[in-house]
Amino acid sequence: MQYLMHQMMPQPYPYPYGLPAPYTQLRDAPSHRHDVRSSSIVSGSDGVEKLARYIVWLAQKNPTLAKPLFEAKKALIEHDFSFETLEHVTDDEFLQIGISGGIKVLLKTQMKRFKKAQDRGTL
């Protein structure tokens, strides 16, 4: 019965008022990577996530400095810095975004230890 009813129904008209039908299926899934690069440094969520992991690692090693480290992470992310760009942040830039000299030194001097720990898989 449904088949007969379907045959009796008029042919479908284009989507309302001649507008194209809504797109129901994606042909190509959108890429979650950012392929556009303006420099040799890859930016995006990976660098920010790595910065966050670095700050957590530093806070575990220096629990009394956890609060200023997390504040520094927030300031760095708000000013579009990532783990890859951290070593290029100048002393003046650290001061401008409100990061103390001690936290700056800690952030810059422990990067190699963090990378080694990451390479060993101990994180």
Phi and psi in radians as a Rosetta constraint file:
Dihedral C 1 N 2 CA 2 C 2 CIRCULARHARMONIC -1.077 0.35
Dihedral N 2 CA 2 C 2 N 3 CIRCULARHARMONIC -0.657 0.35
Dihedral C 2 N 3 CA 3 C 3 CIRCULARHARMONIC -1.105 0.35
Dihedral N 3 CA 3 C 3 N 4 CIRCULARHARMONIC -0.747 0.35
Dihedral C 3 N 4 CA 4 C 4 CIRCULARHARMONIC -1.141 0.35
Dihedral N 4 CA 4 C 4 N 5 CIRCULARHARMONIC -0.704 0.35
Dihedral C 4 N 5 CA 5 C 5 CIRCULARHARMONIC -1.084 0.35
Dihedral N 5 CA 5 C 5 N 6 CIRCULARHARMONIC -0.706 0.35
Dihedral C 5 N 6 CA 6 C 6 CIRCULARHARMONIC -1.123 0.35
Dihedral N 6 CA 6 C 6 N 7 CIRCULARHARMONIC -0.699 0.35
Dihedral C 6 N 7 CA 7 C 7 CIRCULARHARMONIC -1.156 0.35
Dihedral N 7 CA 7 C 7 N 8 CIRCULARHARMONIC -0.537 0.35
Dihedral C 7 N 8 CA 8 C 8 CIRCULARHARMONIC -1.394 0.35
Dihedral N 8 CA 8 C 8 N 9 CIRCULARHARMONIC -0.328 0.35
Dihedral C 8 N 9 CA 9 C 9 CIRCULARHARMONIC -1.194 0.35
Dihedral N 9 CA 9 C 9 N 10 CIRCULARHARMONIC 2.535 0.35
Dihedral C 9 N 10 CA 10 C 10 CIRCULARHARMONIC -1.149 0.35
Dihedral N 10 CA 10 C 10 N 11 CIRCULARHARMONIC 2.756 0.35
Dihedral C 10 N 11 CA 11 C 11 CIRCULARHARMONIC -1.077 0.35
Dihedral N 11 CA 11 C 11 N 12 CIRCULARHARMONIC 2.452 0.35
Dihedral C 11 N 12 CA 12 C 12 CIRCULARHARMONIC -1.137 0.35
Dihedral N 12 CA 12 C 12 N 13 CIRCULARHARMONIC 2.465 0.35
Dihedral C 12 N 13 CA 13 C 13 CIRCULARHARMONIC -1.559 0.35
Dihedral N 13 CA 13 C 13 N 14 CIRCULARHARMONIC 2.804 0.35
Dihedral C 13 N 14 CA 14 C 14 CIRCULARHARMONIC -0.988 0.35
Dihedral N 14 CA 14 C 14 N 15 CIRCULARHARMONIC 2.730 0.35
Dihedral C 14 N 15 CA 15 C 15 CIRCULARHARMONIC -0.849 0.35
Dihedral N 15 CA 15 C 15 N 16 CIRCULARHARMONIC 2.611 0.35
Dihedral C 15 N 16 CA 16 C 16 CIRCULARHARMONIC -0.587 0.35
Dihedral N 16 CA 16 C 16 N 17 CIRCULARHARMONIC 2.193 0.35
Dihedral C 16 N 17 CA 17 C 17 CIRCULARHARMONIC 1.014 0.35
Dihedral N 17 CA 17 C 17 N 18 CIRCULARHARMONIC 0.603 0.35
Dihedral C 17 N 18 CA 18 C 18 CIRCULARHARMONIC 1.379 0.35
Dihedral N 18 CA 18 C 18 N 19 CIRCULARHARMONIC 0.117 0.35
Dihedral C 18 N 19 CA 19 C 19 CIRCULARHARMONIC -1.289 0.35
Dihedral N 19 CA 19 C 19 N 20 CIRCULARHARMONIC 2.651 0.35
Dihedral C 19 N 20 CA 20 C 20 CIRCULARHARMONIC -1.130 0.35
Dihedral N 20 CA 20 C 20 N 21 CIRCULARHARMONIC 2.604 0.35
Dihedral C 20 N 21 CA 21 C 21 CIRCULARHARMONIC -1.082 0.35
Dihedral N 21 CA 21 C 21 N 22 CIRCULARHARMONIC 2.594 0.35
Dihedral C 21 N 22 CA 22 C 22 CIRCULARHARMONIC -1.092 0.35
Dihedral N 22 CA 22 C 22 N 23 CIRCULARHARMONIC 2.538 0.35
Dihedral C 22 N 23 CA 23 C 23 CIRCULARHARMONIC -1.331 0.35
Dihedral N 23 CA 23 C 23 N 24 CIRCULARHARMONIC 2.009 0.35
Dihedral C 23 N 24 CA 24 C 24 CIRCULARHARMONIC -1.805 0.35
Dihedral N 24 CA 24 C 24 N 25 CIRCULARHARMONIC -0.288 0.35
Dihedral C 24 N 25 CA 25 C 25 CIRCULARHARMONIC -2.412 0.35
Dihedral N 25 CA 25 C 25 N 26 CIRCULARHARMONIC 2.334 0.35
Dihedral C 25 N 26 CA 26 C 26 CIRCULARHARMONIC -1.409 0.35
Dihedral N 26 CA 26 C 26 N 27 CIRCULARHARMONIC 2.300 0.35
Dihedral C 26 N 27 CA 27 C 27 CIRCULARHARMONIC -1.317 0.35
Dihedral N 27 CA 27 C 27 N 28 CIRCULARHARMONIC -0.886 0.35
Dihedral C 27 N 28 CA 28 C 28 CIRCULARHARMONIC -2.094 0.35
Dihedral N 28 CA 28 C 28 N 29 CIRCULARHARMONIC 2.200 0.35
Dihedral C 28 N 29 CA 29 C 29 CIRCULARHARMONIC -1.104 0.35
Dihedral N 29 CA 29 C 29 N 30 CIRCULARHARMONIC 2.411 0.35
Dihedral C 29 N 30 CA 30 C 30 CIRCULARHARMONIC -1.134 0.35
Dihedral N 30 CA 30 C 30 N 31 CIRCULARHARMONIC 2.495 0.35
Dihedral C 30 N 31 CA 31 C 31 CIRCULARHARMONIC -1.378 0.35
Dihedral N 31 CA 31 C 31 N 32 CIRCULARHARMONIC 2.388 0.35
Dihedral C 31 N 32 CA 32 C 32 CIRCULARHARMONIC -1.612 0.35
Dihedral N 32 CA 32 C 32 N 33 CIRCULARHARMONIC -0.043 0.35
Dihedral C 32 N 33 CA 33 C 33 CIRCULARHARMONIC -1.608 0.35
Dihedral N 33 CA 33 C 33 N 34 CIRCULARHARMONIC 2.722 0.35
Dihedral C 33 N 34 CA 34 C 34 CIRCULARHARMONIC -1.803 0.35
Dihedral N 34 CA 34 C 34 N 35 CIRCULARHARMONIC 1.780 0.35
Dihedral C 34 N 35 CA 35 C 35 CIRCULARHARMONIC -1.469 0.35
Dihedral N 35 CA 35 C 35 N 36 CIRCULARHARMONIC -0.279 0.35
Dihedral C 35 N 36 CA 36 C 36 CIRCULARHARMONIC -1.400 0.35
Dihedral N 36 CA 36 C 36 N 37 CIRCULARHARMONIC 2.142 0.35
Dihedral C 36 N 37 CA 37 C 37 CIRCULARHARMONIC -2.159 0.35
Dihedral N 37 CA 37 C 37 N 38 CIRCULARHARMONIC 2.324 0.35
Dihedral C 37 N 38 CA 38 C 38 CIRCULARHARMONIC -1.744 0.35
Dihedral N 38 CA 38 C 38 N 39 CIRCULARHARMONIC -0.157 0.35
Dihedral C 38 N 39 CA 39 C 39 CIRCULARHARMONIC -2.648 0.35
Dihedral N 39 CA 39 C 39 N 40 CIRCULARHARMONIC -3.093 0.35
Dihedral C 39 N 40 CA 40 C 40 CIRCULARHARMONIC -1.349 0.35
Dihedral N 40 CA 40 C 40 N 41 CIRCULARHARMONIC -0.175 0.35
Dihedral C 40 N 41 CA 41 C 41 CIRCULARHARMONIC -1.594 0.35
Dihedral N 41 CA 41 C 41 N 42 CIRCULARHARMONIC 2.199 0.35
Dihedral C 41 N 42 CA 42 C 42 CIRCULARHARMONIC -1.381 0.35
Dihedral N 42 CA 42 C 42 N 43 CIRCULARHARMONIC 2.196 0.35
Dihedral C 42 N 43 CA 43 C 43 CIRCULARHARMONIC -1.957 0.35
Dihedral N 43 CA 43 C 43 N 44 CIRCULARHARMONIC -3.117 0.35
Dihedral C 43 N 44 CA 44 C 44 CIRCULARHARMONIC 2.091 0.35
Dihedral N 44 CA 44 C 44 N 45 CIRCULARHARMONIC -2.817 0.35
Dihedral C 44 N 45 CA 45 C 45 CIRCULARHARMONIC -1.157 0.35
Dihedral N 45 CA 45 C 45 N 46 CIRCULARHARMONIC -0.514 0.35
Dihedral C 45 N 46 CA 46 C 46 CIRCULARHARMONIC -1.079 0.35
Dihedral N 46 CA 46 C 46 N 47 CIRCULARHARMONIC -0.782 0.35
Dihedral C 46 N 47 CA 47 C 47 CIRCULARHARMONIC -1.152 0.35
Dihedral N 47 CA 47 C 47 N 48 CIRCULARHARMONIC -0.649 0.35
Dihedral C 47 N 48 CA 48 C 48 CIRCULARHARMONIC -1.240 0.35
Dihedral N 48 CA 48 C 48 N 49 CIRCULARHARMONIC -0.732 0.35
Dihedral C 48 N 49 CA 49 C 49 CIRCULARHARMONIC -1.110 0.35
Dihedral N 49 CA 49 C 49 N 50 CIRCULARHARMONIC -0.679 0.35
Dihedral C 49 N 50 CA 50 C 50 CIRCULARHARMONIC -1.168 0.35
Dihedral N 50 CA 50 C 50 N 51 CIRCULARHARMONIC -0.655 0.35
Dihedral C 50 N 51 CA 51 C 51 CIRCULARHARMONIC -1.076 0.35
Dihedral N 51 CA 51 C 51 N 52 CIRCULARHARMONIC -0.755 0.35
Dihedral C 51 N 52 CA 52 C 52 CIRCULARHARMONIC -1.090 0.35
Dihedral N 52 CA 52 C 52 N 53 CIRCULARHARMONIC -0.761 0.35
Dihedral C 52 N 53 CA 53 C 53 CIRCULARHARMONIC -1.104 0.35
Dihedral N 53 CA 53 C 53 N 54 CIRCULARHARMONIC -0.672 0.35
Dihedral C 53 N 54 CA 54 C 54 CIRCULARHARMONIC -1.093 0.35
Dihedral N 54 CA 54 C 54 N 55 CIRCULARHARMONIC -0.778 0.35
Dihedral C 54 N 55 CA 55 C 55 CIRCULARHARMONIC -1.128 0.35
Dihedral N 55 CA 55 C 55 N 56 CIRCULARHARMONIC -0.731 0.35
Dihedral C 55 N 56 CA 56 C 56 CIRCULARHARMONIC -1.087 0.35
Dihedral N 56 CA 56 C 56 N 57 CIRCULARHARMONIC -0.747 0.35
Dihedral C 56 N 57 CA 57 C 57 CIRCULARHARMONIC -1.070 0.35
Dihedral N 57 CA 57 C 57 N 58 CIRCULARHARMONIC -0.780 0.35
Dihedral C 57 N 58 CA 58 C 58 CIRCULARHARMONIC -1.105 0.35
Dihedral N 58 CA 58 C 58 N 59 CIRCULARHARMONIC -0.704 0.35
Dihedral C 58 N 59 CA 59 C 59 CIRCULARHARMONIC -1.149 0.35
Dihedral N 59 CA 59 C 59 N 60 CIRCULARHARMONIC -0.590 0.35
Dihedral C 59 N 60 CA 60 C 60 CIRCULARHARMONIC -1.198 0.35
Dihedral N 60 CA 60 C 60 N 61 CIRCULARHARMONIC -0.620 0.35
Dihedral C 60 N 61 CA 61 C 61 CIRCULARHARMONIC -1.340 0.35
Dihedral N 61 CA 61 C 61 N 62 CIRCULARHARMONIC -0.460 0.35
Dihedral C 61 N 62 CA 62 C 62 CIRCULARHARMONIC -2.326 0.35
Dihedral N 62 CA 62 C 62 N 63 CIRCULARHARMONIC 1.241 0.35
Dihedral C 62 N 63 CA 63 C 63 CIRCULARHARMONIC -1.035 0.35
Dihedral N 63 CA 63 C 63 N 64 CIRCULARHARMONIC -0.517 0.35
Dihedral C 63 N 64 CA 64 C 64 CIRCULARHARMONIC -1.248 0.35
Dihedral N 64 CA 64 C 64 N 65 CIRCULARHARMONIC -0.297 0.35
Dihedral C 64 N 65 CA 65 C 65 CIRCULARHARMONIC -1.807 0.35
Dihedral N 65 CA 65 C 65 N 66 CIRCULARHARMONIC 0.205 0.35
Dihedral C 65 N 66 CA 66 C 66 CIRCULARHARMONIC -1.013 0.35
Dihedral N 66 CA 66 C 66 N 67 CIRCULARHARMONIC -0.818 0.35
Dihedral C 66 N 67 CA 67 C 67 CIRCULARHARMONIC -1.075 0.35
Dihedral N 67 CA 67 C 67 N 68 CIRCULARHARMONIC -0.912 0.35
Dihedral C 67 N 68 CA 68 C 68 CIRCULARHARMONIC -1.126 0.35
Dihedral N 68 CA 68 C 68 N 69 CIRCULARHARMONIC -0.503 0.35
Dihedral C 68 N 69 CA 69 C 69 CIRCULARHARMONIC -1.167 0.35
Dihedral N 69 CA 69 C 69 N 70 CIRCULARHARMONIC -0.757 0.35
Dihedral C 69 N 70 CA 70 C 70 CIRCULARHARMONIC -1.212 0.35
Dihedral N 70 CA 70 C 70 N 71 CIRCULARHARMONIC -0.569 0.35
Dihedral C 70 N 71 CA 71 C 71 CIRCULARHARMONIC -1.171 0.35
Dihedral N 71 CA 71 C 71 N 72 CIRCULARHARMONIC -0.665 0.35
Dihedral C 71 N 72 CA 72 C 72 CIRCULARHARMONIC -1.132 0.35
Dihedral N 72 CA 72 C 72 N 73 CIRCULARHARMONIC -0.718 0.35
Dihedral C 72 N 73 CA 73 C 73 CIRCULARHARMONIC -1.035 0.35
Dihedral N 73 CA 73 C 73 N 74 CIRCULARHARMONIC -0.800 0.35
Dihedral C 73 N 74 CA 74 C 74 CIRCULARHARMONIC -1.058 0.35
Dihedral N 74 CA 74 C 74 N 75 CIRCULARHARMONIC -0.791 0.35
Dihedral C 74 N 75 CA 75 C 75 CIRCULARHARMONIC -1.121 0.35
Dihedral N 75 CA 75 C 75 N 76 CIRCULARHARMONIC -0.727 0.35
Dihedral C 75 N 76 CA 76 C 76 CIRCULARHARMONIC -1.108 0.35
Dihedral N 76 CA 76 C 76 N 77 CIRCULARHARMONIC -0.775 0.35
Dihedral C 76 N 77 CA 77 C 77 CIRCULARHARMONIC -1.164 0.35
Dihedral N 77 CA 77 C 77 N 78 CIRCULARHARMONIC -0.707 0.35
Dihedral C 77 N 78 CA 78 C 78 CIRCULARHARMONIC -1.086 0.35
Dihedral N 78 CA 78 C 78 N 79 CIRCULARHARMONIC -0.472 0.35
Dihedral C 78 N 79 CA 79 C 79 CIRCULARHARMONIC -1.780 0.35
Dihedral N 79 CA 79 C 79 N 80 CIRCULARHARMONIC 0.370 0.35
Dihedral C 79 N 80 CA 80 C 80 CIRCULARHARMONIC 1.127 0.35
Dihedral N 80 CA 80 C 80 N 81 CIRCULARHARMONIC 0.546 0.35
Dihedral C 80 N 81 CA 81 C 81 CIRCULARHARMONIC -1.659 0.35
Dihedral N 81 CA 81 C 81 N 82 CIRCULARHARMONIC 2.650 0.35
Dihedral C 81 N 82 CA 82 C 82 CIRCULARHARMONIC -2.284 0.35
Dihedral N 82 CA 82 C 82 N 83 CIRCULARHARMONIC -3.125 0.35
Dihedral C 82 N 83 CA 83 C 83 CIRCULARHARMONIC -1.048 0.35
Dihedral N 83 CA 83 C 83 N 84 CIRCULARHARMONIC -0.722 0.35
Dihedral C 83 N 84 CA 84 C 84 CIRCULARHARMONIC -1.165 0.35
Dihedral N 84 CA 84 C 84 N 85 CIRCULARHARMONIC -0.493 0.35
Dihedral C 84 N 85 CA 85 C 85 CIRCULARHARMONIC -1.682 0.35
Dihedral N 85 CA 85 C 85 N 86 CIRCULARHARMONIC -0.099 0.35
Dihedral C 85 N 86 CA 86 C 86 CIRCULARHARMONIC -1.026 0.35
Dihedral N 86 CA 86 C 86 N 87 CIRCULARHARMONIC -0.713 0.35
Dihedral C 86 N 87 CA 87 C 87 CIRCULARHARMONIC -1.262 0.35
Dihedral N 87 CA 87 C 87 N 88 CIRCULARHARMONIC -0.182 0.35
Dihedral C 87 N 88 CA 88 C 88 CIRCULARHARMONIC -1.735 0.35
Dihedral N 88 CA 88 C 88 N 89 CIRCULARHARMONIC -0.012 0.35
Dihedral C 88 N 89 CA 89 C 89 CIRCULARHARMONIC -1.269 0.35
Dihedral N 89 CA 89 C 89 N 90 CIRCULARHARMONIC 2.235 0.35
Dihedral C 89 N 90 CA 90 C 90 CIRCULARHARMONIC -1.399 0.35
Dihedral N 90 CA 90 C 90 N 91 CIRCULARHARMONIC 2.879 0.35
Dihedral C 90 N 91 CA 91 C 91 CIRCULARHARMONIC -1.041 0.35
Dihedral N 91 CA 91 C 91 N 92 CIRCULARHARMONIC -0.730 0.35
Dihedral C 91 N 92 CA 92 C 92 CIRCULARHARMONIC -1.098 0.35
Dihedral N 92 CA 92 C 92 N 93 CIRCULARHARMONIC -0.694 0.35
Dihedral C 92 N 93 CA 93 C 93 CIRCULARHARMONIC -1.134 0.35
Dihedral N 93 CA 93 C 93 N 94 CIRCULARHARMONIC -0.697 0.35
Dihedral C 93 N 94 CA 94 C 94 CIRCULARHARMONIC -1.030 0.35
Dihedral N 94 CA 94 C 94 N 95 CIRCULARHARMONIC -0.791 0.35
Dihedral C 94 N 95 CA 95 C 95 CIRCULARHARMONIC -1.133 0.35
Dihedral N 95 CA 95 C 95 N 96 CIRCULARHARMONIC -0.719 0.35
Dihedral C 95 N 96 CA 96 C 96 CIRCULARHARMONIC -1.085 0.35
Dihedral N 96 CA 96 C 96 N 97 CIRCULARHARMONIC -0.606 0.35
Dihedral C 96 N 97 CA 97 C 97 CIRCULARHARMONIC -1.639 0.35
Dihedral N 97 CA 97 C 97 N 98 CIRCULARHARMONIC 0.090 0.35
Dihedral C 97 N 98 CA 98 C 98 CIRCULARHARMONIC 1.507 0.35
Dihedral N 98 CA 98 C 98 N 99 CIRCULARHARMONIC 0.498 0.35
Dihedral C 98 N 99 CA 99 C 99 CIRCULARHARMONIC -1.800 0.35
Dihedral N 99 CA 99 C 99 N 100 CIRCULARHARMONIC 2.221 0.35
Dihedral C 99 N 100 CA 100 C 100 CIRCULARHARMONIC -1.187 0.35
Dihedral N 100 CA 100 C 100 N 101 CIRCULARHARMONIC 2.834 0.35
Dihedral C 100 N 101 CA 101 C 101 CIRCULARHARMONIC -1.076 0.35
Dihedral N 101 CA 101 C 101 N 102 CIRCULARHARMONIC -0.674 0.35
Dihedral C 101 N 102 CA 102 C 102 CIRCULARHARMONIC -1.157 0.35
Dihedral N 102 CA 102 C 102 N 103 CIRCULARHARMONIC -0.737 0.35
Dihedral C 102 N 103 CA 103 C 103 CIRCULARHARMONIC -1.185 0.35
Dihedral N 103 CA 103 C 103 N 104 CIRCULARHARMONIC -0.658 0.35
Dihedral C 103 N 104 CA 104 C 104 CIRCULARHARMONIC -1.023 0.35
Dihedral N 104 CA 104 C 104 N 105 CIRCULARHARMONIC -0.847 0.35
Dihedral C 104 N 105 CA 105 C 105 CIRCULARHARMONIC -1.081 0.35
Dihedral N 105 CA 105 C 105 N 106 CIRCULARHARMONIC -0.760 0.35
Dihedral C 105 N 106 CA 106 C 106 CIRCULARHARMONIC -1.052 0.35
Dihedral N 106 CA 106 C 106 N 107 CIRCULARHARMONIC -0.798 0.35
Dihedral C 106 N 107 CA 107 C 107 CIRCULARHARMONIC -1.068 0.35
Dihedral N 107 CA 107 C 107 N 108 CIRCULARHARMONIC -0.725 0.35
Dihedral C 107 N 108 CA 108 C 108 CIRCULARHARMONIC -1.393 0.35
Dihedral N 108 CA 108 C 108 N 109 CIRCULARHARMONIC -0.541 0.35
Dihedral C 108 N 109 CA 109 C 109 CIRCULARHARMONIC -1.521 0.35
Dihedral N 109 CA 109 C 109 N 110 CIRCULARHARMONIC -0.316 0.35
Dihedral C 109 N 110 CA 110 C 110 CIRCULARHARMONIC -1.738 0.35
Dihedral N 110 CA 110 C 110 N 111 CIRCULARHARMONIC 0.054 0.35
Dihedral C 110 N 111 CA 111 C 111 CIRCULARHARMONIC -1.077 0.35
Dihedral N 111 CA 111 C 111 N 112 CIRCULARHARMONIC -0.728 0.35
Dihedral C 111 N 112 CA 112 C 112 CIRCULARHARMONIC -1.128 0.35
Dihedral N 112 CA 112 C 112 N 113 CIRCULARHARMONIC -0.733 0.35
Dihedral C 112 N 113 CA 113 C 113 CIRCULARHARMONIC -1.093 0.35
Dihedral N 113 CA 113 C 113 N 114 CIRCULARHARMONIC -0.697 0.35
Dihedral C 113 N 114 CA 114 C 114 CIRCULARHARMONIC -1.119 0.35
Dihedral N 114 CA 114 C 114 N 115 CIRCULARHARMONIC -0.779 0.35
Dihedral C 114 N 115 CA 115 C 115 CIRCULARHARMONIC -1.094 0.35
Dihedral N 115 CA 115 C 115 N 116 CIRCULARHARMONIC -0.708 0.35
Dihedral C 115 N 116 CA 116 C 116 CIRCULARHARMONIC -1.117 0.35
Dihedral N 116 CA 116 C 116 N 117 CIRCULARHARMONIC -0.746 0.35
Dihedral C 116 N 117 CA 117 C 117 CIRCULARHARMONIC -1.121 0.35
Dihedral N 117 CA 117 C 117 N 118 CIRCULARHARMONIC -0.642 0.35
Dihedral C 117 N 118 CA 118 C 118 CIRCULARHARMONIC -1.174 0.35
Dihedral N 118 CA 118 C 118 N 119 CIRCULARHARMONIC -0.754 0.35
Dihedral C 118 N 119 CA 119 C 119 CIRCULARHARMONIC -1.102 0.35
Dihedral N 119 CA 119 C 119 N 120 CIRCULARHARMONIC -0.629 0.35
Dihedral C 119 N 120 CA 120 C 120 CIRCULARHARMONIC -1.321 0.35
Dihedral N 120 CA 120 C 120 N 121 CIRCULARHARMONIC -0.283 0.35
Dihedral C 120 N 121 CA 121 C 121 CIRCULARHARMONIC 1.393 0.35
Dihedral N 121 CA 121 C 121 N 122 CIRCULARHARMONIC 0.415 0.35
Dihedral C 121 N 122 CA 122 C 122 CIRCULARHARMONIC -1.608 0.35
Dihedral N 122 CA 122 C 122 N 123 CIRCULARHARMONIC 0.146 0.35
